[in-house]
Amino acid sequence: MGFFRGRYSSSRIWRGWGPEAALVIVMVTFAGAGAAYLLRQDRLVLEAASWLGEHVSEGELVMVKSNHSDYTVGYGHVPAYSYYSGHRVWIWSPGMGEEERERALETSKWLLVTKRPSVEAWYEKVRNRVKRHSREPEDMLWLTEQDGVTLVHDSDGFSVYELTPPHRGVDAVF
């Protein structure tokens, strides 16, 4: 045992690794926190899509405006709504062309609008401090206050409206 004690002791192996070990620990901690933030499940999308799957008839198109997160406000490619609900959806976003917006308004039977949480999570506060800006949600009142638009479900996280024919062909301000 005396042979191993001197040659392979933990103090001898770790000697001189102070700054490098600290740097590795800091890097792994920040990488783990970033991965946990980016890979967290968006429970509101799952809840809203589940509601659509349970209450919307097969074959009906749904127009979705995701206002609940800075990442979804301006992003037009959120396949989770379609995947979890089992319905085809239009994702309403600033990147949609005017022709595509008109088609979405003409063909959609439902409108789902997600809402910002009333209390911001601590990690969103940190993200906002780092990025120093936040995307404002797009107001959909111009559509929800039209004739033929009926509120069907309202919760803390999202609202669902049924769109009936009178709303179609409305001259809307985009």
Residue pairs with C-beta under 8 A, 6 or more apart in sequence:
6 12
14 21
37 123
37 127
42 69
42 80
44 68
44 114
44 157
44 158
45 66
45 72
45 78
45 80
45 81
45 84
45 114
46 80
46 84
47 157
47 158
48 64
48 81
48 112
48 114
48 157
48 158
49 80
49 81
49 82
49 83
49 84
49 85
50 84
50 85
51 153
51 158
51 160
52 62
52 81
52 85
52 87
52 110
52 112
52 160
53 84
53 85
53 86
53 87
55 152
55 153
55 160
56 62
56 85
56 87
56 109
56 110
58 86
58 87
60 87
60 109
60 110
61 87
61 88
61 89
61 90
61 107
61 108
61 109
61 110
62 81
62 85
62 87
62 88
62 89
62 90
62 108
62 109
62 110
62 111
62 112
63 89
63 90
63 92
63 104
63 105
63 108
63 110
63 111
63 112
63 163
64 78
64 81
64 89
64 90
64 91
64 92
64 111
64 112
64 113
64 114
65 92
65 111
65 112
65 113
65 114
65 138
65 140
66 72
66 73
66 75
66 78
66 81
66 91
66 114
67 73
67 113
67 114
67 115
67 116
67 137
67 138
67 140
68 114
68 115
68 116
68 117
68 137
68 157
68 158
70 124
70 127
70 134
70 135
72 78
72 114
73 93
73 135
73 136
73 137
73 138
74 93
74 94
74 95
74 135
75 91
75 93
76 91
76 92
76 93
76 95
76 96
77 91
78 91
81 89
81 91
81 112
82 88
82 89
90 100
90 104
90 107
90 108
92 101
92 104
92 138
92 140
94 138
96 104
98 174
101 174
105 143
105 167
105 168
105 170
105 172
106 168
106 169
108 163
109 162
109 163
110 152
110 160
110 161
110 162
110 163
111 140
111 143
111 144
111 149
111 160
111 161
111 163
112 158
112 159
112 160
112 161
113 140
113 144
113 158
113 159
113 160
113 161
114 157
114 158
115 137
115 156
115 157
115 158
115 159
116 137
117 156
117 157
118 156
120 128
128 134
142 172
142 173
143 149
143 167
143 170
143 172
144 151
144 159
144 161
146 166
146 167
146 170
147 166
147 167
148 163
148 164
148 165
148 166
148 167
148 168
149 161
149 162
149 163
149 164
149 167
150 161
150 162
150 164
151 159
151 160
151 161
152 160
152 161
152 162
153 159
153 160
154 160
